Amino acid sequence: MAGSELTSLTLKSALEGLKSKKFSSTEITQAHVDAVAASKTLNAYVLETPERALQMAAAADARIARGEAGLLEGAPLGIKDLFCTEGYRTTAASKILGDFKPTYESTVTTHLWRDGAVMLGKLNLDEFAMGSTNETSAFGPVANPWRAEGSNQTLTPGGSSGGSAAAVAADLCLGATATDTGGSIRQPAAFTGTVGIKPTYGRCSRWGIVAFASSLDQAGPIAKTVEDAAILLRSMAGHDPKDSTSLPVGVPDFASFVGKSVKGLRIGVPKEYRVDGMPAEIEALWAKGIEWLKEAGCEIVDVSLPHTKYALPTYYIVAPAEASSNLARYDGMRYGLRAEGKTLTEVYENTRGQGFGDEVKRRIMIGAYVLSAGYYDAYYLKAQKVRRRIADDFKAAFEKCDALLTPATPSAAFALGVKDTMDPVQMYLNDVFTVTANLAGVPAMSVPAGLDKDGLPLGLQLIGRTLDEETLFSLGGALEKAADFRAKPKTWWKG
């Protein structure tokens, strides 16, 4: 098979081809290594590891020959540069970590290597995962492989997992790890025509993932299809005694739920998600999604999540508060960048001043402010109470239905440099449909469902009950089948 044929395979068909020895892991890995090398314009990878990839591929081929293949044996994947990879630079796309090479491996990537996956390299992201456009990265923004029809304007792939989404959409890996604190898996997936799932909080271990907001961060996959996402999540998930928030539950075979009948399932449509100024196209796609699920045998019920309007302000108090605590460890003393100064305080100030980008500084300052004496009760404590109410809203809604259907984003991908740099609040509004699931800890998935008038992908979001990813995969499969989304971006970035 030609290189481009190998890279355009889904993860599932690649695993089947490897198993039946139609091609080797070395061949499919080399095809991806070549594709990555020819696609630097996208800026999706911040570190390419071709030698490591080919070593891992050769080891995978040997295991396949011995009949010892793991669940992901020989599959080349991209890793978001927030996951620590032993001996390989991990930066969180920030200058402050410099050339930090961890002496340990994150639990999620350990699981992937255990199952035979191959590492192609580390993927670009917003600095410390703070951003919705991938423009806050110290390595520069990622370009979305998609372009509006008749335009050569570069669009955002979304954030913070912009590199992961762009790499999957451009066939630069069979799937990618990502993380989601307020929508960082689902929004980039929606912007790039890929599938992304944020599992239940605690489903995947956070150990070895650079922390942003510890009570919200959750790892998950971005993939080409719903079934591919299910295959990846099965390997990524699992209880980890090293993470106190990791849930001690078994991991189902998620892929076995894709294609299952959804007849009789009740789907809630929350009225609060009809926001002012929502584009007619998003509204129409949502109506179409409701129709598709009805045709698949689902019952549609109206539900209310009354505290939705407080979700964004709550998120932008809780997340920066936790970020300001987590990022206090970057002081130039133990690892990463160290800027000189005459006194210890000066060293701290200079290191943090030079090492952190504007958005990270902004969030640290907001976080320090809401946690400071005199403001703690008024902001942080109040936000935690509202967060509890938001979780209760979901609990009440799930007494009436099995899952919720909403839009994934308030728009299609927009041009780089439009929202982020001009007005941070505009950028924060990107997360309006996604942050609620993080605040409540429930699983949520974005499925590509259509193209807008400019030929850009749009996604629908499914939100499920705690630890009920299985229902989401069944519903995601039904939506995927009905939408029959086969569009691919036109290749303009090779060279």
C-alpha positions in Angstrom: 0.0 0.0 0.0 1.1 3.5 -0.7 2.1 5.8 2.2 -1.0 8.0 1.7 -3.2 5.0 1.7 -1.7 3.8 5.0 -2.1 7.2 6.7 -5.7 7.6 5.6 -6.8 4.4 7.4 -8.9 4.5 10.5 -7.3 3.1 13.6 -9.6 0.1 13.5 -8.8 -0.8 9.9 -5.1 -0.2 10.5 -5.2 -2.6 13.5 -7.0 -5.2 11.3 -4.4 -4.8 8.5 -1.6 -5.2 11.0 -3.1 -8.3 12.5 -3.7 -9.9 9.1 -0.1 -8.9 8.1 -1.3 -6.9 5.1 1.4 -4.4 6.1 3.8 -4.1 9.0 4.0 -1.6 11.8 7.3 -0.4 10.4 5.6 0.4 7.1 2.6 2.3 8.5 4.9 4.1 11.0 7.3 5.1 8.3 4.3 6.4 6.2 3.2 8.5 9.2 6.8 9.7 9.9 7.1 10.9 6.3 3.7 12.6 6.4 4.6 14.4 9.6 8.0 15.5 8.1 6.1 16.9 5.1 3.5 18.8 7.1 5.5 21.3 9.2 3.3 24.1 7.9 0.6 22.9 10.2 2.9 23.2 13.3 1.0 20.3 14.9 4.1 18.5 16.3 6.5 20.3 18.7 8.7 17.3 18.9 9.1 14.5 16.3 10.5 11.2 17.5 11.0 9.2 14.3 13.8 7.0 15.7 11.8 6.1 18.8 8.7 5.4 16.6 10.6 3.0 14.3 12.2 1.2 17.2 8.7 0.8 18.8 7.3 -0.3 15.4 10.0 -3.0 15.0 9.3 -4.3 18.5 5.5 -4.3 17.7 6.2 -6.3 14.4 8.2 -8.9 16.5 5.3 -9.2 19.0 2.8 -9.6 16.1 5.0 -12.3 14.6 5.0 -14.2 17.9 1.2 -13.9 18.2 1.5 -11.6 21.3 -0.2 -8.5 19.9 -1.7 -6.0 22.3 -4.9 -4.0 21.8 -3.1 -1.2 19.9 -0.2 -3.3 18.6 1.8 -1.3 16.0 -0.5 1.7 15.8 1.3 5.1 15.4 -0.2 7.8 17.7 0.5 11.4 18.6 0.9 12.5 22.2 -0.3 15.9 23.5 2.8 17.6 25.0 1.1 17.8 28.4 1.7 14.1 29.0 5.1 13.3 30.5 7.2 11.0 28.3 10.3 9.5 29.9 13.5 10.8 28.4 11.6 12.9 25.8 11.1 16.7 26.1 7.8 17.7 27.7 7.0 21.4 27.7 3.3 22.0 28.1 4.0 24.5 25.2 5.6 26.9 27.7 9.0 28.5 27.8 9.2 28.0 31.5 9.7 24.2 31.2 12.5 24.7 28.8 14.1 21.4 27.7 12.5 19.4 30.6 12.9 15.7 30.0 10.9 13.7 32.6 12.5 10.7 34.3 9.0 9.0 34.4 6.1 8.2 32.1 2.5 9.4 32.5 0.1 6.6 33.4 -2.0 7.1 30.3 1.0 6.8 27.9 2.3 3.8 30.0 -1.1 2.1 29.2 -0.7 2.9 25.5 2.8 1.5 25.3 1.7 -1.5 27.3 -0.9 -2.2 24.6 1.7 -1.9 21.8 1.1 1.7 20.5 3.9 3.6 18.7 4.9 7.2 19.6 5.3 9.5 16.6 6.0 12.6 18.7 4.6 15.3 21.0 1.7 17.5 19.8 1.3 21.3 20.1 -1.2 22.9 22.5 -2.2 26.1 24.2 0.4 27.0 26.9 -0.4 24.8 30.0 -3.7 23.9 28.2 -5.0 27.5 28.8 -6.7 28.7 25.6 -9.4 27.8 23.0 -7.4 28.6 19.8 -3.9 27.2 20.2 -2.5 30.7 19.9 -1.0 30.8 23.4 1.6 28.1 22.6 5.2 29.2 23.0 5.8 27.3 19.7 3.3 29.4 17.8 -0.2 28.4 16.7 -1.3 25.2 15.0 -3.0 25.7 11.6 -6.3 23.9 11.1 -6.0 21.6 8.0 -9.5 22.8 7.0 -10.0 26.0 5.1 -13.2 27.8 4.1 -14.1 27.2 0.5 -12.5 29.7 -1.9 -10.3 31.1 0.9 -6.6 30.5 1.9 -7.0 32.1 5.3 -5.5 30.1 8.1 -8.1 29.0 10.7 -7.7 27.9 14.3 -8.0 24.2 15.0 -9.4 25.1 18.5 -7.7 24.5 21.8 -6.1 23.6 23.9 -5.7 20.2 22.1 -5.2 22.0 18.7 -2.2 19.9 17.8 -4.0 16.6 18.6 -7.1 17.6 16.5 -5.1 18.9 13.5 -2.8 15.9 13.4 -5.7 13.5 13.4 -7.7 15.5 10.8 -4.6 15.8 8.5 -3.7 12.0 8.8 -0.5 12.7 10.8 -1.4 9.9 13.3 -4.0 7.3 13.7 -5.3 8.9 16.9 -4.0 11.2 19.6 -4.1 11.8 23.3 -5.7 15.0 24.5 -6.9 16.6 27.7 -10.1 18.5 28.5 -10.4 21.0 31.3 -13.3 23.1 29.9 -13.8 21.7 26.4 -10.2 21.2 25.2 -11.0 17.9 23.5 -14.5 18.5 22.2 -14.1 22.0 20.8 -11.0 21.2 18.7 -12.7 17.9 17.5 -15.7 19.9 16.4 -13.5 22.5 14.6 -11.6 19.7 12.7 -14.2 17.1 11.8 -12.8 14.6 14.2 -14.3 12.7 17.2 -13.3 13.6 20.8 -14.5 12.3 24.1 -13.9 13.7 27.6 -14.6 10.7 29.8 -16.0 10.9 33.4 -13.6 12.7 35.8 -11.4 10.0 37.3 -11.8 7.5 34.4 -8.3 8.2 33.1 -5.4 8.8 35.5 -4.0 12.3 35.7 -0.6 11.1 37.0 2.2 12.4 34.9 0.0 14.9 33.1 1.1 18.5 33.6 -1.6 20.0 35.8 -3.8 23.0 34.9 -6.9 22.7 37.1 -6.8 19.5 39.0 -10.5 19.1 39.8 -11.4 19.6 36.1 -8.6 18.1 34.0 -9.3 14.8 32.3 -7.5 12.9 29.6 -9.3 11.5 26.5 -8.7 10.6 22.9 -9.2 12.5 19.6 -9.8 10.1 16.7 -11.1 9.7 13.2 -14.3 7.8 14.1 -16.4 7.0 17.2 -15.2 3.4 17.2 -11.5 4.6 17.0 -12.2 6.8 20.0 -13.7 3.8 21.9 -10.6 1.7 21.1 -8.2 4.4 22.4 -10.2 5.1 25.5 -10.2 1.5 26.5 -6.4 1.5 26.6 -6.0 5.0 28.1 -8.5 4.4 31.0 -8.1 2.4 34.2 -7.6 2.8 37.9 -4.3 4.2 39.1 -3.3 4.1 42.8 -0.9 7.0 42.1 -3.8 9.3 41.4 -6.1 9.8 44.4 -8.9 11.0 42.1 -8.7 7.9 39.8 -11.9 5.8 40.1 -11.5 2.2 41.2 -13.7 0.8 38.4 -13.2 -1.7 35.6 -12.8 -0.6 32.0 -15.5 -1.9 29.6 -14.8 -2.8 26.0 -16.2 0.6 24.8 -15.9 -0.4 21.1 -18.5 -3.2 21.6 -21.1 -0.5 22.3 -20.6 1.3 18.9 -23.3 0.1 16.5 -25.6 -1.1 19.3 -29.3 -0.2 18.9 -30.3 3.1 20.7 -34.0 2.3 20.4 -35.9 3.4 23.5 -33.2 5.7 24.9 -34.4 9.0 26.1 -32.5 12.0 24.9 -32.7 15.3 26.7 -32.6 18.6 24.9 -31.7 21.4 27.4 -33.5 24.6 26.7 -30.7 26.7 28.3 -28.3 25.8 25.4 -30.3 28.0 23.0 -28.0 31.0 23.5 -28.4 34.5 22.1 -26.8 35.1 18.8 -26.3 31.4 18.0 -25.8 31.0 14.3 -28.8 29.6 12.4 -26.6 26.9 11.0 -25.8 25.6 14.5 -29.5 25.7 15.4 -30.4 23.8 12.2 -27.7 21.2 12.8 -29.0 20.6 16.4 -32.5 20.1 15.0 -31.1 17.7 12.5 -29.3 15.7 15.2 -32.6 15.5 17.2 -34.3 14.2 14.1 -31.6 11.6 13.4 -31.8 10.2 17.0 -35.6 10.1 16.7 -35.3 8.1 13.5 -32.9 5.7 15.3 -35.7 5.0 17.8 -34.8 7.5 20.6 -37.4 9.4 22.6 -36.7 13.2 22.8 -37.5 14.9 26.1 -37.2 18.6 27.0 -35.0 19.1 30.1 -33.8 22.1 32.0 -30.3 22.9 33.4 -31.2 26.1 35.2 -27.7 27.0 36.4 -26.1 26.8 32.9 -25.9 30.6 32.7 -23.5 30.6 35.7 -21.3 27.9 34.2 -18.8 30.1 32.4 -18.2 32.6 35.3 -18.0 29.6 37.7 -15.4 27.9 35.5 -13.4 31.0 35.1 -13.1 31.3 38.9 -12.4 27.7 39.7 -10.0 26.9 36.9 -7.7 30.0 37.4 -7.8 29.4 41.2 -6.5 25.9 40.8 -4.1 27.0 38.1 -2.5 29.6 40.3 -1.8 27.0 42.9 -0.5 24.4 40.5 1.7 26.8 38.6 3.4 28.1 41.8 5.9 25.2 41.5 7.5 26.8 38.4 10.0 29.1 40.2 13.3 28.4 38.4 14.7 26.4 41.3 14.3 22.7 40.3 13.8 22.4 36.5 13.1 24.4 33.4 13.9 28.0 32.8 15.9 30.0 35.4 16.3 33.8 35.0 19.0 35.4 37.1 18.3 38.1 39.7 20.1 39.8 42.6 17.8 38.3 45.2 15.7 35.2 45.5 12.5 37.2 45.0 14.0 38.7 41.8 14.9 35.2 40.5 11.3 34.1 41.0 9.9 37.3 39.4 12.2 37.2 36.4 11.8 33.5 35.8 8.0 33.7 35.9 7.9 37.0 34.0 10.0 35.6 31.1 8.7 32.0 31.3 4.9 32.4 31.3 2.9 33.8 28.3 0.3 36.5 28.7 -2.7 34.2 29.0 -1.1 32.1 31.7 -0.1 35.2 33.6 -3.7 36.5 33.3 -5.1 33.3 34.7 -2.6 33.1 37.5 -3.5 36.7 38.6 -7.2 36.0 38.4 -6.6 32.8 40.5 -4.5 34.5 43.1 -7.1 37.3 43.4 -10.1 35.0 43.9 -8.1 33.0 46.5 -6.9 36.1 48.4 -8.0 37.0 51.9 -11.2 39.0 51.8 -12.2 37.7 48.3 -12.1 33.9 48.9 -15.7 33.7 50.3 -17.1 36.2 47.7 -15.6 34.4 44.7 -14.0 30.9 45.2 -16.4 29.6 47.8 -19.4 30.9 46.0 -18.2 29.4 42.7 -17.9 26.0 44.4 -21.5 26.3 45.7 -22.7 27.1 42.2 -20.7 24.2 40.8 -22.6 21.9 43.1 -25.8 23.3 41.8 -24.7 22.7 38.2 -23.9 19.0 39.1 -27.4 18.7 40.7 -29.0 20.1 37.5 -27.4 17.2 35.6 -28.5 14.7 38.2 -32.1 15.9 38.0 -32.0 15.9 34.1 -30.7 12.3 34.1 -33.7 11.2 36.0 -35.7 12.1 32.9 -33.3 11.0 30.2 -30.3 8.8 29.4 -28.1 11.4 27.7 -28.2 15.0 26.4 -27.8 16.4 22.9 -26.4 19.9 22.4 -24.2 21.7 19.9 -20.5 21.3 20.5 -19.4 24.9 19.7 -21.2 28.2 19.1 -19.5 28.5 15.6 -17.3 26.7 13.1 -13.5 27.3 13.2 -12.6 31.0 12.8 -9.4 32.7 11.6 -6.3 32.8 13.8 -5.8 36.2 15.5 -9.5 37.1 15.6 -10.7 36.4 19.1 -7.9 35.4 21.3 -5.5 38.3 21.0 -8.2 41.1 20.9 -10.5 40.1 23.7 -9.9 37.3 26.1 -13.6 37.3 27.1 -14.6 36.6 23.5 -12.2 33.6 23.6 -13.7 32.3 26.9 -17.2 32.4 25.3 -16.0 29.6 23.0 -16.4 27.2 25.9 -20.1 28.0 26.5 -21.4 24.5 25.6 -18.5 22.5 27.0 -17.6 23.7 30.5 -20.7 22.4 32.3 -19.6 18.7 31.7 -16.2 19.5 33.4 -17.8 21.2 36.3 -20.1 18.3 36.9 -17.5 15.6 36.1 -19.7 13.8 33.5 -18.6 12.3 30.2 -19.2 14.2 26.9 -18.4 13.6 23.3 -18.2 15.7 20.1 -19.2 13.9 16.9 -18.7 15.6 13.4 -22.2 16.1 12.0 -22.1 18.4 9.0 -20.5 21.3 7.1 -21.4 25.0 7.4 -22.0 27.2 4.4 -18.2 27.7 3.9 -17.6 23.9 3.9 -16.2 23.8 7.5 -17.0 21.0 9.9 -19.5 21.4 12.8 -20.0 19.0 15.7 -22.8 17.8 17.9 -22.2 17.1 21.6 -23.5 14.2 23.6 -23.4 14.4 27.4 -23.9 11.3 29.5 -24.3 10.1 33.1 -21.2 9.6 35.3 -19.3 6.4 34.1 -21.8 5.8 31.3 -19.5 6.3 28.4 -21.0 3.1 26.9 -24.3 4.9 26.1 -22.4 7.8 24.6 -20.5 5.5 22.3 -23.8 3.8 21.2 -25.4 7.2 20.5 -22.2 8.6 18.9 -22.3 5.6 16.6 -25.9 6.3 15.7 -25.2 10.0 15.0 -22.1 9.2 13.0 -24.0 6.7 10.8 -26.9 9.2 10.2 -24.7 12.2 9.5 -22.5 10.1 7.2 -19.7 12.7 7.6 -17.0 11.7 5.1 -15.6 15.1 4.2 -11.8 15.6 4.5 -9.8 18.8 4.3 -8.1 19.5 0.9 -4.3 19.0 1.3 -2.6 22.4 1.0 0.0 22.0 3.7 2.5 19.4 2.3 6.0 20.5 1.3 
